Amino acid sequence: MRLTRITILILLLLIVISVQAQSDVFEPTPCPMEAMRLPATIVDGQQIRCGLVSVPKFHNNPDAGTIKVGVAIIPSTSNNPAPDPIILAQGGPGGSGFSSFPQLVLGLQIFIGDRDVIILEQRGTKYASPDLLCEEGFQLTLDILDDDLDPDESYTRSEQATLACAERLAGEGVDFAAFNSLENAADIPYVANALGYSEFNFYGVSYGTMLGQHLLNRNPPGLRSVILDANVPLSVNFMPLTGAGATRVFKLLFETCAMDEACNAAYPDLQTKYFELVARLNENPVTVDFTDPTDDSIRPALITGDTLIGLTFNAMYASNLAQNMPRYIEQMYNNDFSWLEKWGGELVLRQDFASAFYNSVMCSEDADFTQADFPVADIFPEFVPVFVRDTAKFPELCAKLGIPALDSLIVDAQPTANVPVLVLSGEFDPITPPSGGDVIVASLPNATHLVFPNGAHGQLGDTCAISIMTEFVNNPTATPDSSCIADLKMTFAIYQDDGSGLFAIPILAGWENRSTDTYTAYYDAKTQATLYAVGVQGEDVNQAIADALAVIDPTFTSAPVQTLEQEILDEIWITSVYLVGQNVRLALAKQQSVDGVYVVIIVDASQAALGEVGTQLNPIIIGIEYK
């Protein structure tokens, strides 16, 4: 699943950085700006540029031809950048780095204050050539979205689509033997050298950590440091363990909420309600309208109890959604499925995942398991049909695909290189638990493992993690200051109704509540920032922003220094930027009202604090509930 995190491009609103000359080795291509979800202030060829790099199809046989991987270069904003970039690799296997990393890197200014960032679109993924996307699978998802199929029929149709995709790709000349982690890892130093860098750093998330371990096993010249985030040890086959991981994280969710006074009061008996809901939906499914992110069409989806388990599991990948999960369960228990209307399409209907690449990698490297490898005793009984039934058939599918296994002594070997490695884990990660990080650091002589108590699947959007990673990459031989972790904990969203009666919104934990009977307001003593939410009725967004500003500050008459459009959660938001003395005032609202209602979010903060304060917009914007 693509990591879901909103990034508000605050620090780039007032500046434009031109791309520095890098190298003309790669073949320039337009950046897929819409898919990258970048606002108009980010200009293709200025703050980011994209291209293709030809790499050997088989690195030990350069005469066998080439394929192309994608590259997005985001140059450092420093006047004197470090000579060694950091290369980012997405998970999956099969996820698109272009779909998530650009917004995170540019929005939160991750790494680029010190060095260039190179986003690698791995071989076989959406913007590489060839891509191993399966249109057959995408179409099947749409065809059966609202069908109540028997599990065996559902699996059979899925298998047929998978085999048809593989047959089509083979007919187009795809050699699946070239699409595995060993060749993929060899692309990384090859790309760095092709772009003119003699040294480089590496960040990998999820499957990207498998790639990072293979990179460490190669230990190529110029590899300066490695960050592994949401870890899959090479020696551990994660597929049979997925159900146990899901059980672990949902037990943690239920127990943590029960022990939290506010959460338990708002959402009591959470575990009982969740499984009663699952049973109820398996007996009597409901239909929920999903918004298809590819074309904004509305598609009805049938929600059974088993479907709900899969959806809530996928949602737990993102810490923003994990924070809201107790509320979502409570709402669904009371027959309110509005969160699925908002998020279902994003969780199920995206078409940027290269599933044939996933199958090629996993069949060749990790299909050596049997039914006995599933720890059924450690899995909720209700989870077994979801996480065991079809997964147990994967080795059989691999046999039908004809993808041979690689030597397990090579692909399962834990790295032992002396390269500095920073390993990050999230306590609430549903699929790659912190124990995976423990396995990895056990074989590495120069590694540090940090666990984020509020983290889910990937820590790249967390300000504490960003500061630690930045310090590590700047000086890999020193242990980074991780003291900020001590202040972190999972805080579940508790809501309050706005005084206007037009919407409900999460209460910001740790912020002083200064709400009135006309607007919601929170104040943060640490940053001296104030965040407002104001409900306005009308049909013009600019007027709504003006009216909201008048509500919080009747004397305010300044014109915005900049106004831009930005896509957030597949909707267009308008952001107006104002200068108030030495501070910045941001006002954000959806371009389109919801039944004649705008919720305008206003942030007053110093420019230095905007990066930290901006992350607090995530739970607010995600959590707005219109009445």
Secondary structure per residue as TSV (DSSP state, phi and psi in degrees):
chain	resnum	aa	ss	phi	psi
A	1	M	-	360.0	140.3
A	2	R	-	-67.8	133.8
A	3	L	-	-60.3	135.6
A	4	T	-	-109.5	110.2
A	5	R	-	-152.8	132.7
A	6	I	-	-80.7	136.1
A	7	T	-	-125.8	124.6
A	8	I	-	-95.1	121.4
A	9	L	-	-80.4	65.0
A	10	I	-	-69.7	-49.6
A	11	L	T	-72.0	-10.9
A	12	L	T	-102.8	4.6
A	13	L	S	-68.6	-30.0
A	14	L	S	-112.1	5.0
A	15	I	-	-135.3	152.3
A	16	V	-	-130.5	123.4
A	17	I	-	-109.8	131.7
A	18	S	-	-86.0	145.4
A	19	V	-	-66.0	129.9
A	20	Q	-	-78.4	152.2
A	21	A	-	-62.3	129.9
A	22	Q	-	-111.3	-70.0
A	23	S	-	-168.8	148.8
A	24	D	S	-101.1	17.6
A	25	V	-	-68.4	-37.2
A	26	F	S	-86.5	161.3
A	27	E	E	-88.6	110.1
A	28	P	E	-64.8	140.9
A	29	T	E	-138.7	156.2
A	30	P	-	-63.1	141.7
A	31	C	-	-74.1	140.0
A	32	P	-	-76.9	74.5
A	33	M	H	-59.4	-37.1
A	34	E	H	-66.5	-44.6
A	35	A	H	-65.7	-30.6
A	36	M	H	-77.0	-12.4
A	37	R	T	59.2	46.6
A	38	L	-	-102.1	142.6
A	39	P	-	-75.8	172.8
A	40	A	T	-65.4	-21.0
A	41	T	T	-69.8	-18.9
A	42	I	S	-94.3	115.1
A	43	V	-	-107.4	128.0
A	44	D	B	-58.0	126.1
A	45	G	T	93.7	-8.2
A	46	Q	T	-110.0	-77.3
A	47	Q	T	-81.6	-10.8
A	48	I	B	-154.6	144.9
A	49	R	E	-143.9	153.6
A	50	C	E	-125.5	161.9
A	51	G	E	-172.8	179.8
A	52	L	E	-117.6	140.6
A	53	V	E	-118.5	125.5
A	54	S	E	-76.6	128.0
A	55	V	E	-125.6	154.7
A	56	P	E	-60.2	137.2
A	57	K	S	-61.0	-41.8
A	58	F	S	-127.4	116.8
A	59	H	T	-68.0	-23.6
A	60	N	T	-90.8	5.9
A	61	N	-	-145.1	75.5
A	62	P	G	-59.9	-19.0
A	63	D	G	-82.0	-3.0
A	64	A	G	-82.3	2.8
A	65	G	-	103.6	-179.8
A	66	T	E	-129.7	160.3
A	67	I	E	-129.2	176.6
A	68	K	E	-123.0	135.6
A	69	V	E	-109.4	153.4
A	70	G	E	-90.3	151.8
A	71	V	E	-139.0	131.2
A	72	A	E	-117.7	121.7
A	73	I	E	-103.5	122.3
A	74	I	E	-113.8	110.2
A	75	P	-	-75.8	154.6
A	76	S	-	-63.2	146.5
A	77	T	S	-86.7	-2.6
A	78	S	S	-77.4	147.1
A	79	N	S	-74.4	-16.4
A	80	N	S	-138.1	68.7
A	81	P	-	-69.7	153.5
A	82	A	-	-63.1	149.4
A	83	P	S	-76.8	-12.2
A	84	D	-	-106.1	114.0
A	85	P	-	-76.2	174.1
A	86	I	E	-115.6	131.7
A	87	I	E	-100.8	127.8
A	88	L	E	-104.6	134.6
A	89	A	E	-126.9	128.6
A	90	Q	-	-79.8	171.8
A	91	G	-	-93.7	-158.7
A	92	G	T	136.5	-97.0
A	93	P	T	-63.4	142.0
A	94	G	T	122.4	-5.0
A	95	G	-	-74.6	150.7
A	96	S	-	-91.6	121.5
A	97	G	G	-66.7	-29.7
A	98	F	G	-67.8	-23.5
A	99	S	G	-78.3	-19.4
A	100	S	T	-130.1	-40.8
A	101	F	H	-65.5	-41.2
A	102	P	H	-57.3	-43.1
A	103	Q	H	-65.9	-39.7
A	104	L	H	-64.6	-49.9
A	105	V	H	-63.1	-48.3
A	106	L	H	-73.8	-37.5
A	107	G	H	-68.4	-39.3
A	108	L	H	-107.2	5.9
A	109	Q	T	55.8	43.0
A	110	I	T	-77.5	122.4
A	111	F	T	71.4	-29.7
A	112	I	T	-73.3	-9.6
A	113	G	T	-68.4	-16.7
A	114	D	T	-122.0	-27.0
A	115	R	S	-158.1	165.7
A	116	D	-	-70.1	151.4
A	117	V	E	-116.6	131.0
A	118	I	E	-115.0	118.2
A	119	I	E	-94.2	119.5
A	120	L	E	-92.3	120.6
A	121	E	E	-92.8	100.2
A	122	Q	-	-62.8	158.7
A	123	R	T	-51.8	135.0
A	124	G	B	87.2	-10.5
A	125	T	S	-87.8	-178.4
A	126	K	T	-56.4	-44.1
A	127	Y	T	-103.0	15.0
A	128	A	S	-93.0	176.6
A	129	S	B	-140.7	116.2
A	130	P	S	-79.1	160.0
A	131	D	B	-98.9	149.9
A	132	L	-	-110.4	39.6
A	133	L	-	-74.9	150.1
A	134	C	-	-114.6	95.8
A	135	E	H	-60.8	-29.8
A	136	E	H	-60.9	-40.3
A	137	G	H	-70.8	-40.9
A	138	F	H	-58.8	-45.0
A	139	Q	H	-66.2	-39.5
A	140	L	H	-61.3	-42.0
A	141	T	H	-56.7	-44.9
A	142	L	H	-66.3	-39.4
A	143	D	H	-66.4	-35.8
A	144	I	H	-108.1	9.8
A	145	L	T	-57.1	-37.4
A	146	D	T	-111.6	18.8
A	147	D	-	-93.6	142.5
A	148	D	-	-97.6	83.0
A	149	L	-	-92.0	147.4
A	150	D	-	-63.1	141.5
A	151	P	H	-54.2	-38.4
A	152	D	H	-66.6	-40.5
A	153	E	H	-66.1	-40.9
A	154	S	H	-60.7	-44.8
A	155	Y	H	-65.2	-42.0
A	156	T	H	-60.1	-43.9
A	157	R	H	-68.2	-37.0
A	158	S	H	-64.6	-43.1
A	159	E	H	-63.0	-41.3
A	160	Q	H	-61.2	-42.3
A	161	A	H	-65.1	-39.9
A	162	T	H	-63.1	-45.6
A	163	L	H	-67.9	-37.1
A	164	A	H	-65.2	-38.9
A	165	C	H	-63.7	-46.4
A	166	A	H	-61.9	-39.9
A	167	E	H	-65.1	-42.3
A	168	R	H	-62.7	-47.0
A	169	L	H	-63.4	-40.7
A	170	A	H	-62.2	-39.3
A	171	G	H	-65.3	-24.1
A	172	E	T	-87.0	1.0
A	173	G	T	100.8	7.2
A	174	V	-	-73.7	128.5
A	175	D	-	-104.2	104.6
A	176	F	G	-64.2	-20.3
A	177	A	G	-63.0	-18.5
A	178	A	G	-87.5	-5.6
A	179	F	-	-113.3	82.7
A	180	N	S	-147.3	175.3
A	181	S	H	-70.7	-28.3
A	182	L	H	-67.0	-46.7
A	183	E	H	-68.7	-38.0
A	184	N	H	-61.0	-45.1
A	185	A	H	-65.6	-34.9
A	186	A	H	-67.4	-22.6
A	187	D	H	-65.4	-28.5
A	188	I	H	-65.1	-56.4
A	189	P	H	-66.1	-29.9
A	190	Y	H	-61.9	-45.1
A	191	V	H	-65.3	-43.5
A	192	A	H	-57.8	-45.7
A	193	N	H	-66.2	-39.7
A	194	A	H	-62.8	-30.4
A	195	L	T	-88.6	1.3
A	196	G	T	93.0	15.9
A	197	Y	-	-101.2	128.8
A	198	S	S	-88.1	-22.7
A	199	E	S	-131.1	154.6
A	200	F	E	-157.4	160.6
A	201	N	E	-114.4	162.7
A	202	F	E	-135.2	136.8
A	203	Y	E	-125.6	128.1
A	204	G	E	-132.0	139.1
A	205	V	E	-118.8	139.1
A	206	S	T	59.1	-120.2
A	207	Y	H	-55.3	-28.6
A	208	G	H	-58.3	-23.0
A	209	T	H	-75.3	-32.3
A	210	M	H	-63.5	-43.3
A	211	L	H	-61.0	-41.9
A	212	G	H	-64.1	-36.0
A	213	Q	H	-68.9	-39.9
A	214	H	H	-64.1	-35.8
A	215	L	H	-63.3	-41.7
A	216	L	H	-64.6	-36.9
A	217	N	H	-65.6	-33.8
A	218	R	H	-73.8	-37.1
A	219	N	-	46.1	60.5
A	220	P	-	-72.1	157.1
A	221	P	T	-56.9	139.0
A	222	G	T	94.5	-10.2
A	223	L	E	-73.9	111.1
A	224	R	E	-94.4	-41.8
A	225	S	E	-159.8	160.4
A	226	V	E	-137.0	136.0
A	227	I	E	-117.0	126.0
A	228	L	E	-115.0	125.4
A	229	D	E	-131.2	120.2
A	230	A	S	69.2	85.0
A	231	N	-	-99.2	137.0
A	232	V	-	-119.2	99.8
A	233	P	-	-62.2	140.6
A	234	L	T	-63.7	-29.3
A	235	S	T	-84.4	-3.8
A	236	V	S	-117.9	126.9
A	237	N	-	-85.9	111.0
A	238	F	-	-77.1	-22.0
A	239	M	G	-59.4	-48.0
A	240	P	G	-69.7	-13.7
A	241	L	G	-96.0	-1.3
A	242	T	H	-61.3	-41.9
A	243	G	H	-63.9	-39.3
A	244	A	H	-67.1	-36.7
A	245	G	H	-66.0	-40.7
A	246	A	H	-63.9	-42.0
A	247	T	H	-62.6	-44.0
A	248	R	H	-56.7	-47.5
A	249	V	H	-74.4	-32.8
A	250	F	H	-73.2	-35.0
A	251	K	H	-60.0	-43.4
A	252	L	H	-62.0	-42.3
A	253	L	H	-58.8	-51.5
A	254	F	H	-63.1	-44.2
A	255	E	H	-69.6	-41.2
A	256	T	H	-65.4	-41.7
A	257	C	H	-64.8	-41.8
A	258	A	H	-63.4	-32.4
A	259	M	H	-84.5	-12.6
A	260	D	S	-92.8	120.9
A	261	E	H	-57.8	-46.1
A	262	A	H	-69.1	-42.7
A	263	C	H	-65.9	-43.6
A	264	N	H	-65.8	-34.4
A	265	A	H	-69.6	-38.4
A	266	A	H	-79.3	-33.6
A	267	Y	S	-135.4	68.2
A	268	P	-	-72.6	157.2
A	269	D	S	54.1	44.6
A	270	L	H	-63.9	-44.6
A	271	Q	H	-64.1	-44.0
A	272	T	H	-60.7	-44.3
A	273	K	H	-66.2	-38.4
A	274	Y	H	-61.3	-48.7
A	275	F	H	-77.3	-27.2
A	276	E	H	-65.0	-39.2
A	277	L	H	-63.6	-44.1
A	278	V	H	-59.3	-46.9
A	279	A	H	-63.2	-41.6
A	280	R	H	-62.8	-41.9
A	281	L	H	-74.1	-31.0
A	282	N	H	-66.7	-31.2
A	283	E	H	-80.7	-41.1
A	284	N	S	-137.5	87.1
A	285	P	-	-62.4	158.4
A	286	V	E	-120.1	159.0
A	287	T	E	-107.7	130.7
A	288	V	E	-125.8	137.8
A	289	D	E	-82.2	121.8
A	290	F	E	-98.8	147.6
A	291	T	E	-97.7	120.1
A	292	D	-	-73.3	116.9
A	293	P	T	-68.1	-13.6
A	294	T	T	-79.0	-29.7
A	295	D	T	-144.1	6.9
A	296	D	-	64.6	14.6
A	297	S	-	-75.4	156.6
A	298	I	E	-96.7	126.9
A	299	R	E	-128.6	120.5
A	300	P	E	-67.8	138.4
A	301	A	E	-127.2	133.6
A	302	L	E	-84.9	127.2
A	303	I	E	-112.2	106.7
A	304	T	-	-94.0	175.4
A	305	G	H	-63.4	-41.5
A	306	D	H	-64.1	-39.7
A	307	T	H	-61.0	-42.0
A	308	L	H	-62.8	-40.1
A	309	I	H	-58.3	-45.8
A	310	G	H	-63.5	-40.6
A	311	L	H	-67.4	-44.4
A	312	T	H	-69.1	-34.6
A	313	F	H	-61.5	-48.2
A	314	N	H	-62.4	-38.2
A	315	A	H	-63.9	-30.8
A	316	M	T	-69.7	-10.3
A	317	Y	T	-60.6	-31.0
A	318	A	S	-103.7	124.5
A	319	S	H	-60.3	-32.9
A	320	N	H	-61.3	-40.5
A	321	L	H	-78.5	-33.9
A	322	A	H	-60.2	-38.0
A	323	Q	H	-61.7	-29.9
A	324	N	H	-95.4	-4.9
A	325	M	H	-59.8	-40.9
A	326	P	H	-57.4	-40.1
A	327	R	H	-66.7	-42.4
A	328	Y	H	-60.5	-42.9
A	329	I	H	-63.3	-44.7
A	330	E	H	-60.4	-43.7
A	331	Q	H	-63.5	-45.8
A	332	M	H	-66.1	-35.3
A	333	Y	H	-60.2	-29.7
A	334	N	T	-99.7	24.4
A	335	N	T	66.2	28.2
A	336	D	-	-111.5	107.2
A	337	F	-	-107.7	28.5
A	338	S	H	-63.1	-30.6
A	339	W	H	-65.3	-32.9
A	340	L	H	-72.7	-32.4
A	341	E	H	-61.2	-34.6
A	342	K	H	-80.0	-39.1
A	343	W	H	-112.3	-15.0
A	344	G	H	-57.4	-44.4
A	345	G	H	-62.9	-39.8
A	346	E	H	-65.6	-34.6
A	347	L	H	-79.2	-27.5
A	348	V	H	-118.4	-33.8
A	349	L	-	-106.6	5.6
A	350	R	-	-66.4	148.7
A	351	Q	-	-122.8	47.0
A	352	D	-	-121.6	14.0
A	353	F	-	-106.0	128.6
A	354	A	-	-90.9	86.2
A	355	S	H	-68.4	-29.9
A	356	A	H	-67.8	-31.8
A	357	F	H	-68.1	-41.3
A	358	Y	H	-55.6	-49.5
A	359	N	H	-64.3	-39.8
A	360	S	H	-62.2	-43.8
A	361	V	H	-68.4	-50.9
A	362	M	H	-70.7	-35.5
A	363	C	H	-65.3	-39.0
A	364	S	H	-79.5	-18.2
A	365	E	H	-121.9	-32.5
A	366	D	S	-136.9	27.4
A	367	A	-	-97.5	14.1
A	368	D	-	-92.0	60.8
A	369	F	-	-135.6	164.4
A	370	T	-	-128.9	175.7
A	371	Q	G	-56.1	-33.3
A	372	A	G	-67.2	-16.0
A	373	D	G	-82.6	-5.3
A	374	F	S	-86.4	119.2
A	375	P	-	-79.6	71.3
A	376	V	G	-58.1	-32.7
A	377	A	G	-63.8	-21.4
A	378	D	G	-98.7	12.1
A	379	I	S	-118.1	135.7
A	380	F	-	-51.8	134.4
A	381	P	G	-54.2	-35.9
A	382	E	G	-68.0	-21.6
A	383	F	G	-85.7	-18.6
A	384	V	H	-58.5	-47.2
A	385	P	H	-60.3	-29.8
A	386	V	H	-80.9	-39.8
A	387	F	H	-107.9	-6.6
A	388	V	T	-116.8	-45.5
A	389	R	T	-51.2	-55.6
A	390	D	T	-84.7	-35.1
A	391	T	G	-61.4	-34.7
A	392	A	G	-63.7	-18.5
A	393	K	G	-90.3	-1.0
A	394	F	H	-61.6	-43.6
A	395	P	H	-58.1	-36.9
A	396	E	H	-64.9	-40.2
A	397	L	H	-61.8	-42.2
A	398	C	H	-60.6	-38.0
A	399	A	H	-63.6	-40.7
A	400	K	H	-67.4	-33.6
A	401	L	H	-73.1	-20.6
A	402	G	T	74.2	26.6
A	403	I	-	-92.5	114.7
A	404	P	-	-74.2	151.6
A	405	A	-	-78.5	142.1
A	406	L	-	-81.4	168.2
A	407	D	-	-66.0	117.2
A	408	S	H	-64.5	-26.1
A	409	L	H	-64.6	-22.8
A	410	I	H	-94.2	-51.8
A	411	V	H	-76.2	-18.0
A	412	D	T	-102.8	6.5
A	413	A	-	-78.3	121.9
A	414	Q	-	-70.4	140.1
A	415	P	-	-71.6	151.0
A	416	T	-	-130.7	10.8
A	417	A	-	-62.9	152.7
A	418	N	-	-88.7	15.4
A	419	V	S	-68.2	139.5
A	420	P	-	-62.0	129.1
A	421	V	E	-131.3	132.0
A	422	L	E	-111.0	121.8
A	423	V	E	-110.6	126.3
A	424	L	E	-119.9	139.2
A	425	S	E	-136.6	153.3
A	426	G	E	-110.1	131.6
A	427	E	T	-62.2	-30.1
A	428	F	T	-99.8	22.4
A	429	D	-	-73.0	122.2
A	430	P	S	-79.8	-17.3
A	431	I	S	-123.8	-27.1
A	432	T	S	-124.7	82.7
A	433	P	-	-67.7	165.0
A	434	P	H	-56.6	-24.9
A	435	S	H	-59.6	-29.0
A	436	G	H	-63.9	-39.0
A	437	G	H	-63.9	-36.2
A	438	D	H	-61.8	-41.0
A	439	V	H	-62.8	-42.3
A	440	I	H	-66.5	-47.2
A	441	V	H	-69.5	-20.7
A	442	A	H	-62.8	-28.0
A	443	S	T	-100.6	-4.3
A	444	L	-	-103.4	127.4
A	445	P	T	-77.9	-11.2
A	446	N	T	-137.3	53.1
A	447	A	E	-127.7	149.3
A	448	T	E	-124.2	133.2
A	449	H	E	-113.5	123.9
A	450	L	E	-121.5	135.0
A	451	V	E	-113.5	128.7
A	452	F	E	-98.6	114.4
A	453	P	T	-65.3	-19.8
A	454	N	T	-103.6	3.9
A	455	G	-	-86.4	151.7
A	456	A	-	-114.9	-129.6
A	457	H	S	-92.7	86.5
A	458	G	-	108.2	131.5
A	459	Q	-	-110.9	11.2
A	460	L	T	-65.2	-22.4
A	461	G	T	-95.9	2.0
A	462	D	-	-88.9	129.5
A	463	T	H	-64.0	-36.7
A	464	C	H	-63.9	-46.9
A	465	A	H	-63.3	-39.7
A	466	I	H	-59.9	-44.1
A	467	S	H	-64.4	-38.2
A	468	I	H	-68.1	-46.3
A	469	M	H	-62.8	-41.2
A	470	T	H	-62.2	-45.5
A	471	E	H	-63.8	-39.8
A	472	F	H	-63.1	-48.1
A	473	V	H	-66.5	-34.1
A	474	N	H	-68.2	-29.8
A	475	N	-	-147.7	77.7
A	476	P	T	-64.4	-20.9
A	477	T	T	-81.4	-10.0
A	478	A	S	-106.0	149.3
A	479	T	-	-74.2	123.3
A	480	P	-	-71.1	154.4
A	481	D	-	-73.5	113.6
A	482	S	-	-110.8	20.6
A	483	S	G	-62.6	-23.6
A	484	C	G	-64.8	-20.6
A	485	I	G	-63.9	-31.1
A	486	A	G	-60.1	-24.1
A	487	D	G	-91.5	0.3
A	488	L	-	-94.9	143.9
A	489	K	-	-158.1	157.1
A	490	M	-	-72.0	120.4
A	491	T	-	-114.9	114.3
A	492	F	-	-80.7	146.8
A	493	A	-	-71.5	123.8
A	494	I	-	-113.4	132.4
A	495	Y	E	-104.0	155.6
A	496	Q	E	-133.5	149.9
A	497	D	E	-79.2	133.8
A	498	D	-	-66.7	150.7
A	499	G	T	-60.0	-24.6
A	500	S	T	-71.9	-19.6
A	501	G	S	78.1	6.4
A	502	L	S	-91.6	-19.1
A	503	F	E	-160.3	164.0
A	504	A	E	-116.7	155.6
A	505	I	E	-152.2	149.8
A	506	P	E	-66.2	146.7
A	507	I	-	-83.1	129.6
A	508	L	-	-77.3	114.0
A	509	A	T	-64.0	135.0
A	510	G	T	85.6	-7.3
A	511	W	S	-102.2	144.5
A	512	E	E	-73.0	129.4
A	513	N	E	-83.4	112.5
A	514	R	-	-115.2	30.1
A	515	S	-	-67.4	150.5
A	516	T	-	-119.2	-174.2
A	517	D	S	-80.5	1.8
A	518	T	S	-120.4	-14.8
A	519	Y	-	-158.9	164.6
A	520	T	E	-98.8	139.0
A	521	A	E	-148.8	139.4
A	522	Y	E	-130.8	140.6
A	523	Y	E	-121.8	134.4
A	524	D	E	-109.9	113.0
A	525	A	T	-66.2	-31.0
A	526	K	T	-64.1	-47.0
A	527	T	T	-100.2	-7.0
A	528	Q	T	56.3	36.5
A	529	A	E	-104.3	150.7
A	530	T	E	-123.7	135.6
A	531	L	E	-118.1	126.3
A	532	Y	E	-114.5	152.4
A	533	A	E	-133.9	124.4
A	534	V	E	-127.3	127.3
A	535	G	E	-88.6	129.5
A	536	V	E	-133.0	135.6
A	537	Q	E	-96.2	138.9
A	538	G	S	159.4	-171.8
A	539	E	S	-134.9	13.5
A	540	D	-	-128.2	119.5
A	541	V	H	-67.2	-39.6
A	542	N	H	-64.9	-38.6
A	543	Q	H	-68.0	-36.6
A	544	A	H	-62.5	-41.7
A	545	I	H	-63.8	-43.9
A	546	A	H	-61.8	-43.2
A	547	D	H	-64.4	-39.7
A	548	A	H	-66.1	-41.3
A	549	L	H	-61.5	-36.6
A	550	A	H	-68.0	-29.5
A	551	V	H	-67.9	-44.5
A	552	I	H	-83.6	-22.7
A	553	D	-	-151.7	84.1
A	554	P	T	-59.3	-20.7
A	555	T	T	-90.0	-3.7
A	556	F	-	-78.8	122.2
A	557	T	-	-131.4	7.4
A	558	S	-	-66.5	148.0
A	559	A	-	-87.8	151.1
A	560	P	-	-67.7	142.9
A	561	V	S	-81.7	-17.6
A	562	Q	E	-161.2	142.7
A	563	T	E	-133.4	134.4
A	564	L	E	-143.4	161.4
A	565	E	E	-99.6	142.4
A	566	Q	E	-144.4	139.0
A	567	E	E	-85.9	123.0
A	568	I	E	-130.9	121.8
A	569	L	T	54.9	44.3
A	570	D	T	63.4	20.4
A	571	E	E	-128.6	149.7
A	572	I	E	-85.7	127.0
A	573	W	E	-114.0	146.5
A	574	I	E	-102.2	128.9
A	575	T	E	-119.3	123.8
A	576	S	E	-109.7	136.2
A	577	V	E	-114.8	129.7
A	578	Y	E	-127.4	153.4
A	579	L	E	-105.5	128.1
A	580	V	E	-126.2	93.6
A	581	G	T	62.9	-124.2
A	582	Q	T	-90.8	0.0
A	583	N	E	-104.7	169.8
A	584	V	E	-114.8	139.8
A	585	R	E	-118.1	122.9
A	586	L	E	-108.5	138.5
A	587	A	E	-128.5	122.1
A	588	L	E	-124.1	141.4
A	589	A	E	-156.6	151.7
A	590	K	E	-60.1	144.5
A	591	Q	S	-64.2	-36.8
A	592	Q	S	-106.4	138.7
A	593	S	-	-72.2	163.8
A	594	V	B	-108.9	102.9
A	595	D	T	53.0	42.6
A	596	G	T	81.0	11.9
A	597	V	E	-121.9	130.3
A	598	Y	E	-107.8	140.6
A	599	V	E	-110.2	112.6
A	600	V	E	-97.6	122.9
A	601	I	E	-97.2	127.2
A	602	I	E	-123.2	132.3
A	603	V	E	-122.5	126.0
A	604	D	E	-110.9	119.1
A	605	A	E	-161.2	160.7
A	606	S	E	-71.0	156.1
A	607	Q	G	-63.0	-32.5
A	608	A	G	-65.7	-29.4
A	609	A	G	-91.3	-7.8
A	610	L	H	-60.4	-38.5
A	611	G	H	-60.8	-46.6
A	612	E	H	-69.3	-43.5
A	613	V	H	-66.7	-34.2
A	614	G	H	-58.6	-32.3
A	615	T	T	-66.7	-23.2
A	616	Q	T	-73.0	-13.7
A	617	L	H	-71.7	-22.4
A	618	N	H	-55.6	-59.1
A	619	P	H	-65.6	-28.2
A	620	I	H	-69.1	-52.3
A	621	I	H	-68.0	-40.9
A	622	I	H	-62.1	-35.9
A	623	G	H	-92.2	-3.2
A	624	I	-	-58.9	126.7
A	625	E	E	-122.7	115.4
A	626	Y	E	-79.5	140.6
A	627	K	-	-79.0	360.0
